[in-house]
Structure formats: structure tokens, C-alpha cells
Amino acid sequence: MTAFSTLNVLPAAQLDNLNELGYLTMTPVQAAALPAILEGRDVRVQAKTGSGKTAAFGLGLLQQIDATLYQTQSLVMCPTRELAEQVAGELRRLARFLPNTKILTLCGGQPFGAQRDSLQHAPHIIVATPGRLLDHLQKGTVSLEALQTLVLDEADRMLDMGFSDAIDEVTRFAPPTRQTLLFSATWPEAIAAISGRVQQNPLAIEIDSVDALPAIEQQFFDTTQRGKIPLLQKLLSLHQPASCVVFCNTKKDCQAVCDALTEAGQSVLSLHGDLEQRDRDQTLVRFANGSARVLVATDVAARGLDIKSLELVVNYELAWDPEVHVHRIGRTARAGNSGLAISFCAPEEAQRANILAEMLQIKLNWVEAPANVGIVPLAAEMVTLCIDGGKKAKMRPGDVLGALTGDIGLDGADIGKIAVHPAHVYVAVRQSVAKKAWKQLQDGKIKGKSCKVRLLK
């Protein structure tokens, strides 16, 4: 157990901030990588999802930021919008000790013009997906002339999504003297090649092989394609998870499974690449705050989904790649908690199951389907209210909480998570008081102003 104070270079204000965030000791990846990162060395790290790598590179790049210099000094590249938002949120928490630090996300699916306007005052840190970042670099709306630290996060996933050329192009805009940090859950030859092109004499660190999974019970069920929905219904009724992610390989199957569960009365949402950004944001907020019990998702959500206590993961279809399987089931059993991962295997998926067992060097735990299970649909405890306003209107969680408990008279126990986004505030309230809260917020005021409120369904 190694304290952050043993690094001897982090300022007292940052150490106090880490204590407030509950970061009392370093994870293995932080203890191994941070000394070299803080020295300015290039580092390449192989570590699985949930290992604490964001704080590892976040603490390193923040140490180099000069908040009085309004130039982009650090860049983090991520494969998906969800991961980029998660990383930016974590960096903002880590940067609380450093006033006036501007952190901006640049992702596709968001208006280019609004991003261009935000870039008129250069952010200190950019968190971006490769395609949209390259658009800005080519149009001259982003400058990397002052860049000190470049981070490639989930580099293997970026290559899987076809971003290799974009990564090479982005690095041509960056100074050759920069520090480059590369993080990857797996280490295929293509990642080694990228490291060779963009890094200089990097320190190589490997933390936990990808098959070293913490406290995850895996169960495999032999079924047919037509039998998957009935089996899923039985297992959800049997286990009654507070939160569950069901993974599908395609957007079409993802939506079909979600539709079938919805028709059966399950509290379920879907997440896939065809959703608009606002719908994706609302889906993630509603699932995270308990307004839905089941999320049916493609692998766009396998990385970047930040749910603290995910009880159950279901592979509705076996992943084509064993490494993707590992990332999927790694969404449960976070922070030392136990977890259950269930995988369905139709006859046409048998070869994938054999490859999985061979690659991970495990014996698959085949389980008989439960019999005589009554279907009890999962019901959500909470409902989400969407309030127009958000950060742009200078709304804070306390403002919303005060309106609900003071003016409306709700009990604090009836109010769940409050998430403040740029143009909206999302607040979870218990089902039993949702309509009362919605109606009275519509008729009342927050910070002395009337506001539009919607119940998300």
C-alpha cells in the first residue's frame, strides 16, 4: 500500500484533493508508472480496464500544466465519446486543486461550430476522439505547438476502430520533444508498431495479465438463437440485479433485444452507435442513476461506461475477439466487488467458445438453464427529471436539491444523483414522487428563474 505522498513532487493541495476524492493509496499501475511519468519519460502501459490508469496519466499531465498560459499543453486521445467524457470528468476532479484549468472534449456527434467557438480561448487540456480532433487540426482551430504531453488511452481499441492513420496524422501536428504516454489493455503487434513510431525509449510496464480477473464468476449457457430472450428473462428474474449490462455484437441485435425486454415490462435502455449524442448522454445518465435496471449495449459501451456497482454482465452473443470478452465482463467486479458474468452460446458460436477457453486458459463453466422460474420484470426505483439550464446557466446540484427539498418539500431520501451537464441538469427522484416533483418544478423556480422540466421515459 503506497501513499501518493511518497512521490514527493505532488503539491500539498493535490494531495488534499486526492484524499477528498478517496484516493488514499496508489493502485499497482499508478505506483509503477507515476514515478517515470512525473520525471517526463515516455511510458507504455499494458493494464486492464479499471486499474486506475486515468489517474496515473492525469496526475502526470496536470503536474506540467501552467494555468496562466492559455495554450493547449496536454492532449488525451480516446476511442469513443463515452470514454472521452469519462476521462474528462476524472481530469476535472483531479484538477480541482489547480484553479482556472480549462479542459475541453472534442468528439464527433457534437456541433463543430460550438466546438470551434469554445476553442477561441485555447483549453489547457483537450480530450478527444481521433477523427474529430483531426478535423480541427486540419482546419486550424486547434494548435498543438505548446503540447507537452500526449496520451493515447485504450490504444488497442483505437486500432480496432480503424484510427491508426488518424493517430499518425495527429502526431505530425505535435512537437517531437513532447512526452508520449500509451495505455492499452492488450499488446498486439500493431500496438508495438504504434509505440515505436510515436514514443522515444519508453519504459514498458505490464500490470496484471488480461486474464487475471478479480472475483468474477463466469457462467456459460448452451442455447439457441430463439431461446436467448426467454433465457435472459428467466435469469434476470432469478438474479434480480440492481444493474445489468447485456452486450450484443450489432446495433440491430441490440435494439431488437431492448425492444423485446421493453415489451415484457423490463426497465431497459439501449446504447449503440445510431443514437444521437444527447440520447446517448441521457441513456448513460439514466442507467447510472438507477432510472433503468438493464442496459443493452454494443461494445461502444464496453469501455468508458462508469458504473460503480454493476452486479451482472450478460454476453447475449459471444464476442468475436476473446479480448473483447474480457473487457465486457470486466465492467463488473470493479473496486474489489464480486460480480457475475453470464454468456449465451448458440451452436454457431461454439467455435468462439473454444477459442475463448484456449486463449484465456480457462475451463468454461457450463450451467444448466434454470427451470420453473416465474418471470418478475425488473422495475426501476428512480425516474429522471431533465431540467433545462445546466452549467451554462450556472446551475449547481445544490440549487436543484434546495428547490426539491425546500420549495417542493421532498424528503432528501427521495432524491438520487444530480448530474449537471452544459445545457441540462439530470436529477433522479423516486418513482412515487416523480410526478409531484415534475409538476411543481414546472410551476416553480430555480435560482429565481422559471425552467422547463421533462420526465424522461
C-alpha positions in Angstrom: 0.0 0.0 0.0 1.8 3.1 -1.2 0.7 6.6 -0.4 0.7 9.3 -3.1 2.8 11.5 -0.7 5.7 9.1 -1.3 6.1 10.6 -4.8 7.5 13.8 -3.1 6.6 16.0 -6.1 2.8 16.4 -5.8 1.8 19.7 -4.2 0.0 19.6 -0.8 -3.2 21.0 -2.5 -3.3 18.0 -4.8 -2.6 15.5 -2.0 -5.5 17.1 -0.1 -7.7 16.8 -3.2 -6.8 13.1 -3.6 -7.8 12.5 0.0 -11.1 14.2 -0.6 -11.7 12.0 -3.7 -10.9 8.9 -1.6 -7.6 8.2 -3.4 -5.7 7.1 -0.3 -3.1 4.8 -1.8 -1.8 4.1 -5.3 -3.1 1.2 -7.4 -0.4 -1.0 -8.9 -0.4 0.7 -12.2 -0.1 4.2 -10.5 2.8 3.0 -8.3 4.6 1.5 -11.3 4.0 4.3 -13.8 3.8 7.6 -11.9 7.5 8.0 -10.9 8.6 7.7 -14.6 5.7 9.8 -15.9 6.5 12.6 -13.4 10.1 12.5 -14.5 8.9 13.3 -18.0 9.7 9.9 -19.5 7.7 8.2 -22.3 5.8 5.3 -20.8 3.8 2.5 -22.4 1.5 0.6 -20.1 -0.5 -2.6 -20.5 -3.2 -2.6 -17.9 -6.8 -3.8 -17.8 -9.9 -1.6 -17.5 -10.5 -0.4 -14.0 -6.8 -0.4 -13.0 -6.6 3.3 -12.2 -4.7 4.4 -15.3 -6.7 7.6 -15.8 -5.4 9.0 -12.5 -1.9 7.7 -13.5 -1.6 9.8 -16.6 -3.9 12.5 -15.2 -1.7 13.3 -12.2 1.3 13.3 -14.6 0.0 15.7 -17.2 -1.5 18.1 -14.5 1.9 18.4 -13.0 3.1 20.0 -16.2 0.2 22.4 -16.7 0.8 26.2 -16.4 -2.7 27.5 -15.9 -1.6 31.1 -16.7 -0.5 30.0 -20.2 -3.6 29.8 -22.4 -2.3 27.2 -24.8 -3.1 23.5 -25.2 -0.4 21.8 -23.2 -1.9 18.2 -22.9 -3.9 16.0 -25.3 -5.6 12.8 -24.4 -6.9 10.7 -27.3 -9.7 8.1 -26.7 -11.5 5.7 -29.0 -15.1 6.6 -28.1 -17.2 9.6 -27.0 -18.2 7.8 -23.8 -14.6 7.2 -22.7 -13.6 10.7 -23.6 -16.4 12.2 -21.4 -15.4 9.8 -18.6 -11.7 10.8 -18.8 -12.5 14.5 -19.0 -14.7 14.2 -15.9 -11.9 12.4 -14.0 -9.4 15.0 -15.1 -11.7 17.8 -13.8 -11.9 16.2 -10.4 -8.1 15.7 -10.3 -7.6 19.4 -11.4 -9.7 20.9 -8.6 -6.5 21.9 -6.9 -5.4 23.9 -9.9 -7.8 26.9 -10.4 -8.8 28.1 -13.9 -7.7 25.0 -15.7 -9.8 24.6 -18.9 -10.5 21.0 -20.0 -12.4 20.5 -23.3 -13.7 17.4 -25.0 -13.7 17.3 -28.8 -15.8 14.4 -30.1 -17.9 13.6 -33.2 -21.7 13.8 -32.9 -21.4 17.3 -31.5 -21.8 20.5 -33.4 -18.4 21.5 -35.0 -19.3 25.2 -34.7 -19.9 25.2 -31.0 -16.5 23.4 -30.5 -14.8 26.0 -32.7 -16.2 28.8 -30.6 -15.0 27.1 -27.4 -11.5 26.8 -28.9 -11.2 30.6 -29.4 -9.7 30.5 -25.9 -7.4 27.5 -26.1 -8.0 24.9 -23.4 -5.1 23.7 -21.3 -6.2 20.1 -21.9 -8.0 18.5 -24.8 -9.7 15.1 -24.5 -10.7 14.0 -28.0 -11.6 11.2 -30.4 -9.1 10.9 -33.3 -11.5 11.8 -36.2 -12.9 15.0 -34.8 -9.5 16.1 -33.4 -8.0 15.7 -36.9 -10.8 17.8 -38.4 -9.9 20.7 -36.0 -6.2 20.3 -36.6 -6.7 20.4 -40.4 -9.0 23.5 -40.2 -6.5 25.2 -37.9 -9.0 25.6 -35.0 -6.6 23.5 -32.7 -2.9 24.2 -32.2 -0.6 21.7 -30.6 2.5 23.9 -30.8 2.8 24.2 -27.0 1.9 20.5 -26.4 4.0 18.9 -23.6 2.1 15.6 -23.0 0.3 13.3 -25.5 -1.7 10.4 -24.1 -3.1 7.5 -26.2 -5.7 5.9 -24.0 -7.2 2.5 -24.9 -4.8 2.4 -27.9 -5.8 -1.1 -28.8 -9.4 -0.1 -29.1 -8.5 2.8 -31.3 -6.7 0.5 -33.7 -9.7 -1.9 -33.7 -11.8 1.0 -34.8 -9.5 1.9 -37.7 -7.8 5.0 -36.2 -4.2 4.0 -36.9 -3.7 6.5 -39.8 -5.5 9.3 -37.8 -3.2 8.7 -34.8 -0.1 9.1 -37.1 -1.6 12.2 -38.7 -2.3 13.8 -35.3 1.2 13.2 -34.0 2.6 15.1 -37.1 1.0 18.3 -35.6 2.6 17.7 -32.2 6.2 18.8 -31.2 8.7 16.0 -31.4 10.0 16.9 -28.0 6.7 16.0 -26.3 6.2 13.3 -23.7 4.0 10.4 -25.0 2.1 8.0 -22.8 0.5 5.0 -24.3 -2.1 2.8 -22.4 -3.5 -0.4 -23.8 -5.3 -3.3 -22.3 -3.7 -5.7 -24.8 -0.5 -5.7 -26.6 -0.8 -6.9 -30.2 1.9 -6.3 -32.8 0.1 -3.2 -34.2 0.3 -1.5 -30.8 4.0 -2.2 -30.5 4.4 -0.7 -34.0 2.5 2.5 -33.0 4.7 2.8 -29.9 7.8 2.6 -32.0 6.5 5.4 -34.2 5.3 7.9 -31.6 7.4 7.2 -28.5 11.1 7.6 -27.6 12.7 4.9 -25.5 9.5 4.3 -23.5 9.5 2.5 -20.1 7.4 -0.7 -20.6 5.0 -1.6 -17.7 2.7 -4.6 -17.6 0.2 -4.7 -14.8 -1.9 -7.9 -14.4 -2.4 -10.0 -17.5 -5.8 -9.6 -19.0 -7.0 -13.0 -17.8 -6.3 -12.1 -14.1 -9.9 -11.2 -13.4 -11.0 -10.2 -9.9 -13.8 -12.1 -8.2 -15.8 -12.7 -11.4 -17.9 -15.8 -11.5 -18.5 -16.8 -15.1 -21.4 -19.0 -16.3 -21.9 -20.3 -19.8 -25.3 -21.4 -21.1 -25.8 -23.6 -24.2 -28.9 -22.3 -26.0 -30.3 -21.4 -29.4 -30.8 -18.0 -31.0 -34.5 -18.2 -30.5 -34.1 -19.4 -26.9 -31.9 -16.5 -25.8 -34.7 -14.0 -25.0 -36.7 -16.4 -22.8 -33.4 -17.5 -21.1 -32.5 -13.9 -20.5 -35.9 -13.2 -19.0 -35.5 -16.1 -16.6 -32.0 -15.2 -15.5 -33.0 -11.5 -14.9 -35.9 -12.7 -12.8 -33.7 -15.2 -10.9 -30.9 -12.8 -10.1 -32.9 -9.5 -9.8 -29.7 -7.4 -10.4 -29.9 -3.7 -9.4 -27.9 -3.0 -12.6 -27.1 -5.2 -15.6 -25.4 -4.7 -19.0 -26.4 -7.0 -21.8 -23.8 -7.0 -24.6 -24.7 -7.6 -28.3 -22.4 -7.6 -31.3 -24.5 -5.5 -33.6 -26.7 -2.4 -33.4 -29.6 -4.3 -35.0 -29.5 -7.1 -32.3 -29.0 -4.5 -29.6 -32.2 -2.7 -30.5 -34.1 -6.0 -31.0 -33.2 -7.3 -27.6 -34.1 -3.9 -26.0 -37.5 -3.9 -27.8 -38.2 -7.5 -26.6 -37.4 -6.7 -23.0 -39.4 -3.5 -23.1 -42.4 -5.3 -24.4 -42.0 -7.8 -21.5 -42.1 -4.9 -19.0 -38.5 -4.8 -18.1 -36.8 -1.5 -17.1 -34.4 -1.3 -20.0 -32.5 1.1 -22.2 -30.3 0.6 -25.3 -26.9 2.1 -26.2 -25.4 1.9 -29.7 -23.8 3.9 -32.4 -27.0 5.1 -34.1 -28.1 7.2 -31.2 -27.7 11.0 -31.3 -25.2 12.4 -28.7 -28.0 13.8 -26.5 -29.8 10.4 -26.4 -26.5 8.6 -25.6 -25.9 11.1 -22.7 -29.4 10.7 -21.4 -29.2 6.9 -21.6 -25.9 6.8 -19.6 -27.3 9.2 -17.0 -30.5 7.3 -16.5 -28.7 3.9 -16.2 -26.1 5.3 -13.8 -28.7 6.9 -11.5 -31.0 3.9 -11.2 -33.7 5.0 -13.6 -33.2 1.8 -15.6 -32.1 -1.6 -14.4 -30.9 -3.1 -17.7 -28.7 -1.5 -20.4 -28.5 -3.4 -23.7 -25.3 -2.2 -25.5 -22.9 -2.8 -28.3 -19.2 -2.7 -27.5 -19.1 1.1 -27.8 -20.1 0.9 -24.1 -17.6 -1.8 -23.1 -15.0 0.9 -22.3 -16.0 4.2 -20.9 -19.1 3.1 -19.0 -18.6 4.3 -15.4 -21.0 2.3 -13.2 -19.6 1.8 -9.7 -21.6 -1.4 -8.7 -22.6 -3.3 -11.8 -23.8 -6.6 -10.5 -24.3 -8.6 -13.7 -23.0 -8.7 -17.2 -24.6 -10.8 -19.9 -23.0 -11.7 -23.2 -26.1 -12.1 -25.3 -23.7 -13.1 -28.1 -20.1 -14.2 -27.6 -17.7 -11.6 -28.7 -15.6 -12.3 -31.9 -12.4 -11.5 -30.0 -11.5 -13.0 -26.6 -10.0 -9.7 -25.5 -13.4 -8.0 -26.1 -15.0 -10.7 -23.9 -12.5 -9.8 -21.1 -13.3 -6.1 -21.3 -17.0 -6.8 -21.3 -17.0 -8.9 -18.1 -14.5 -6.5 -16.6 -17.3 -4.0 -16.2 -18.5 -6.0 -13.1 -16.3 -6.7 -10.1 -14.9 -3.2 -10.0 -13.1 -1.8 -7.0 -12.8 -5.2 -5.3 -16.5 -6.1 -5.5 -17.7 -9.5 -6.7 -19.6 -9.9 -9.9 -21.3 -12.4 -12.2 -20.8 -12.7 -15.9 -23.2 -14.8 -17.9 -22.6 -15.8 -21.6 -25.0 -17.4 -24.0 -23.7 -19.7 -26.7 -25.7 -20.8 -29.7 -24.4 -23.8 -31.8 -23.0 -21.4 -34.4 -20.9 -19.7 -31.6 -19.3 -22.9 -30.3 -16.0 -22.2 -32.1 -15.8 -18.8 -30.4 -16.3 -20.5 -27.0 -13.5 -23.0 -27.8 -11.1 -20.1 -28.8 -12.1 -18.2 -25.7 -11.2 -21.1 -23.4 -7.9 -21.7 -25.2 -6.9 -18.0 -25.2 -7.7 -17.4 -21.5 -6.6 -20.8 -20.5 -9.7 -21.5 -18.5 -12.3 -24.3 -18.3 -15.7 -22.9 -19.2 -18.3 -23.3 -16.5 -21.3 -24.7 -18.4 -24.5 -24.3 -16.4 -28.0 -25.8 -16.9 -30.7 -23.3 -17.7 -33.0 -22.7 -14.6 -36.4 -24.4 -14.7 -39.7 -23.2 -13.2 -38.6 -19.6 -12.8 -41.5 -17.1 -12.7 -40.9 -14.0 -14.8 -40.7 -11.0 -12.5 -39.9 -7.9 -14.6 -37.2 -5.6 -13.1 -38.6 -2.3 -12.1 -36.6 0.9 -11.7 -36.7 2.6 -8.3 -36.0 6.1 -9.8 -37.1 8.3 -12.6 -35.0 11.1 -14.2 -36.1 14.7 -14.5 -34.4 16.7 -17.2 -34.1 20.4 -16.3 -33.1 23.0 -18.9 -30.2 25.1 -17.8 -27.1 23.4 -16.7 -23.6 24.7 -16.4 -24.2 27.5 -18.9 -26.9 28.8 -16.6 -24.6 28.5 -13.6 -26.8 25.9 -12.1 -25.3 23.7 -9.3 -26.5 20.5 -7.7 -27.3 22.4 -4.5 -29.6 24.7 -6.4 -31.7 21.8 -7.6 -31.6 20.0 -4.3 -32.7 23.1 -2.5 -35.7 23.6 -4.8 -36.8 20.0 -4.4 -36.4 19.8 -0.6 -37.2 23.4 0.3 -39.8 24.8 -2.1 -41.4 21.4 -3.1 -40.9 19.7 0.3 -39.4 16.3 -0.9 -37.5 14.2 1.5 -33.8 14.1 0.8 -34.0 10.3 0.7 -36.3 10.6 -2.3 -33.6 12.3 -4.4 -30.8 10.5 -6.0 -27.9 11.5 -8.2 -27.8 15.0 -9.7 -25.7 15.4 -12.8 -25.0 18.9 -14.2 -24.3 18.9 -18.0 -23.6 22.0 -20.1 -27.3 22.7 -21.1 -29.2 20.4 -18.7 -29.4 19.1 -15.2 -30.5 15.5 -14.7 -31.9 14.5 -11.3 -33.1 11.1 -10.2 -36.2 11.0 -7.9 -38.2 8.1 -6.6 -41.0 6.8 -8.8 -43.5 7.6 -6.0 -42.8 11.3 -6.0 -41.7 11.8 -9.7 -45.0 13.4 -11.0 -45.2 15.7 -7.9 -41.6 16.9 -8.4 -42.1 17.4 -12.2 -45.3 19.4 -11.8 -44.1 21.6 -9.0 -40.7 22.3 -10.6 -42.6 23.3 -13.8 -44.7 25.7 -11.7 -41.9 26.9 -9.5 -38.4 28.4 -9.9 -34.7 27.5 -9.5 -32.4 30.4 -8.6 -35.3 32.7 -9.1 -35.9 31.6 -12.7 -38.6 29.5 -14.3 -37.3 26.5 -16.1 -38.6 23.8 -18.4 -38.7 20.3 -16.9 -39.3 16.9 -18.6 -39.8 13.4 -17.2 -37.5 11.1 -19.2 -39.2 7.9 -20.2 
